[in-house]
Amino acid sequence: MAEPRDKPLILIVADDAAMRKLAAEALESGGFDVVATDTGERALLHHQLHAPDAVLLDAVMDRMDGHELCRRLRQLPGGKSLPIVSMTGREDIESIDAAFHAGATDFITKPLPYALLPQRMRYLLRSASAFRRAHDGAERLARAQRLSRLAHWELNVDRGALRFTDEVSEIFGIPAEHPQGGALALLTWVHPEDRNAVSALFDPPRTHQIDFRMLLPDGRERAVHQEAELVIDADSGEERLLGATQDMTERRQAESRAVQLAYYDSLTGLPNRAELRRHLSSSLQRGRKLTLLALDLDQFRRVNDLHGHVKGDALLLQVAARMLKTLRSCELQASMVTGEFNLDMSFADSGMVARLGGDEFMLALPMIRTAEQAAVVAQRLIDELTAKYTLDGADMFLSVSVGIALAPDSGSTADELFEHADAAMYYAKELGRNNYRFFDASLQLRAQRRMEIETGLIAALARAREPGSNSSELELHFQPKIALPGMRTAGVEGLMRWRSAKLGQVSPLEFITVAEDSDLIVELGEWALHTACHVGMSVLPGMSIAINISPRQFRHPGFVQLVAETLRLSGFQPKLLELEITEGVVMQDVESCQRVLKELKALGVRIVLDDFGTGYSSLSYLMRFPIDVLKIDRSFVMNLPSKMNESVIAAIFALARSLSIEVVVEGVETEAQLRHFEQYGTLEIQGYYFSKPRPVAELQGFLRESPYGADLKDSR
């Protein structure tokens, strides 16, 4: 431990000899002992030998500059709490920032105010000493470092004189020539609403710590933190209030932004998942019963795809407003029934609407505690959210799926409630639109299965994309299309199959449904397109290959470019590639669809309208769109013979011939069904009567050995 000193020891480090001499003389005349040196290396040695009470160093020096010296001093024993003042140029803002970043306690601008230097150092040492006494350990040191970036001031209690450093002017925009009078001079800049609280600390002056606002001369408001300690001068016996005022505005703003980003949705301002979890946990810890509703806007992605994200965001804002309206209405109604609601209700007792992301929302209702009440709320929510919306004069409608979980029966933690409400919501979505479902134990298994499928599908896609991958999890199976007349294979349809290493064979109905609820369907479609073109080029030369294009993939930006690039890289002839789309795709945005189809046709590919007859079946759009093939849905085939179905089929053939559009019939499984379609002349038929979808190796055998086979012709 260092021996007690009669005078504080200041270490001066500067390569300017004149600056060292003048600073040393000023400090010595002010009652300090001084050690001066010209390099950072010597300064480190002097610190070890003398353990100075403070360091005054030049920011700019040859060899080791002041910033590096500051960092190295901080790493030495006792260096964390050592007051270090950096000398820098007034206009050199970067140097000031660098000094503080390196760990400087304070800075002083050049040319140095040598006459005021002793007082400046005295204030610094007293402030550091005061706060070291106030706190112990790491907290004390951390605060000393934090207080280093303050404007310092001193109030002489006996004489009522207030002095403050130039930093007051620099930080708060107060004119440097402002008279430094009594305590009232400081109170002049305090916000009127905070003035009484601050003035009470000066009458009589006392040790304090306070946060308040300052009102700058230009009208700006600043948040400040002030700490002060009342000390008695050992020599004169005078009482002095030593203080430091820190501008906290940017920090408070940053903290506020951080909280906002961490716990609130940037678009709607609603709480996010993290904040909802905190809210639920608070309620559950208090033993509260509550209801959690999970909501998903069915096929909301179409809004963004058709109208753009700006209108999509505007619509989400309207959805959020309607959900808040429903929440307040339900809380008010519940209060009338239970008598529990009051305006001073705690945060944990109140309801909350949260946006989890995209088109997913959740509604927490501590006031709703029974299944009957929850069902009423869910239906009210559906009614409210499915009512007409108006955007830029256009009417829009949405559908929603709602899942309900009640605590504690459906979960005792926030995460359990999240999981179970989501599971119920997905089940509601599977059963149709605009309905709600409660969670039960069976849904947990369904949710787990859904998660396993999604996770496994992501992994399978990743493995399939690896260079040189021989993964056989994802495959395209090919079902022949038989041409009439002639009964020969004219082409194939590629259908996705997945044999998971963990889950075994997964039905397309399962994994495609899961994929369509996320961006996975786009990735799957891209994989299928690449695979089909490479198989067609290398294994099935000269044969047409049809693949299904999901609505999301069709509307995805860059889809046309993807098709063009895939054809180029594979070498597959565009005329042999058939893209199957559904009626719903073309009806969602006629103009956009027309543009995309024209661009695809310009590439040379063929367009197939799948599931024809089950949707809109409008003659007007058939005439507008460049459709090459109509594919009659299997539902018409399954119900043959049926006069109604026979009439519909005949009408479709007549329509197709009038527009010079080819026809494919899918789902043919019996000889009777085959004979029915022979009367229509030229067409293509596919179904289990001829062949199931086959892996490419089996398909090659079928084409060689089956009476419906075909000779593969090299198209290269």
Summary of the structure (lengths in Angstrom):
residues: 716
radius of gyration: 38.7
end to end distance: 89.0
largest distance: 119.9
contacts: 2260
relative contact order: 0.05
helix: 46%
strand: 23%
